[in-house]
Amino acid sequence: MAQDIFQRIKEQVEQDDIVLYMKGTPALPQCGFSQVTSEILKRTGKPFQTYDVLQDPELREGIKQFSEWPTIPQLYVRGEFVGGCDIIRSMYEDGQLETLVNAA
């Protein structure tokens, strides 16, 4: 089972340039960290794909193992894991996030 979910995640993060795994959706986030992260991404003006881990328990556990990161949300840009809410907020505040997503 783990290989299947890892393959699915690999395909998801490679399919779109900017991918956010979150609790809920940007329109209806189900946790504050997911809300903050999706709002920051909206401010960049770049399109991004989201996956609601609350709708898929296998994905919720699989993404934590895939990234070796214990919390959600998780952001991927061009197939690479970037980080969670605090990292994204910090990168946004110092301009690194905009540089990263503009290159995507």
C-alpha positions in Angstrom: 0.0 0.0 0.0 2.8 2.5 0.9 4.3 2.2 -2.6 1.0 3.0 -4.2 0.4 6.1 -2.2 4.0 7.3 -2.7 3.6 6.8 -6.4 0.4 8.8 -6.4 2.0 11.6 -4.4 5.0 11.6 -6.8 2.7 12.0 -9.7 0.7 14.8 -8.0 3.8 16.9 -7.1 5.2 16.5 -10.6 1.9 17.2 -12.4 1.6 20.8 -11.2 4.3 23.4 -10.5 2.9 24.4 -7.2 1.1 21.8 -5.0 -0.3 22.3 -1.5 -1.4 19.5 0.7 -3.8 21.0 3.3 -6.7 20.3 5.6 -9.8 21.5 3.7 -9.7 23.7 0.7 -8.6 27.3 0.0 -12.3 28.3 0.1 -13.0 26.3 3.2 -9.8 25.6 5.2 -10.2 23.3 8.1 -7.2 24.5 10.1 -5.6 27.8 10.7 -2.2 26.7 9.4 -3.8 25.5 6.1 -5.7 28.8 5.9 -2.6 30.9 6.4 -0.6 28.9 3.9 -3.3 29.0 1.2 -3.8 32.8 1.7 -0.1 33.4 1.3 -0.1 31.4 -2.0 -3.1 33.3 -3.2 -1.1 36.5 -2.7 1.6 35.3 -5.0 -0.9 35.4 -7.9 0.4 32.0 -9.1 -2.1 29.1 -9.7 -1.6 26.2 -7.4 -3.2 22.8 -7.0 -4.4 21.6 -3.6 -5.2 18.3 -2.1 -7.5 18.0 0.9 -5.9 15.3 3.2 -9.0 15.2 5.3 -10.8 13.5 2.4 -8.2 10.8 2.0 -6.7 9.2 5.2 -4.2 7.2 3.1 -2.9 10.5 1.6 -2.9 12.2 5.0 -0.5 9.6 6.4 1.4 9.0 3.2 2.4 12.6 2.6 3.9 12.8 6.1 6.1 9.7 5.3 6.8 10.9 1.7 8.2 14.2 2.9 9.5 13.0 6.2 7.6 16.1 7.6 5.1 15.4 10.5 2.6 18.2 9.9 0.2 19.5 7.3 0.1 21.8 5.3 2.9 20.9 3.1 4.0 22.9 0.0 5.8 21.5 -3.1 7.2 23.6 -5.9 8.3 21.8 -9.1 8.3 18.5 -7.3 10.4 19.6 -4.4 9.2 19.8 -0.8 9.5 23.4 0.5 8.0 23.2 4.0 5.0 23.9 6.2 3.2 27.0 7.4 6.0 28.6 9.4 8.6 28.1 6.7 6.2 29.4 4.0 5.3 32.4 6.1 9.0 33.2 6.7 9.8 32.8 3.0 6.9 35.0 2.0 8.0 37.8 4.5 11.5 37.9 3.2 10.7 37.6 -0.5 12.1 34.1 -1.1 8.7 32.5 -1.7 7.8 35.0 -4.5 11.2 34.2 -6.2 10.6 30.5 -5.9 7.0 30.5 -7.3 7.9 33.0 -10.0 10.5 30.5 -11.3 7.9 27.7 -11.3 
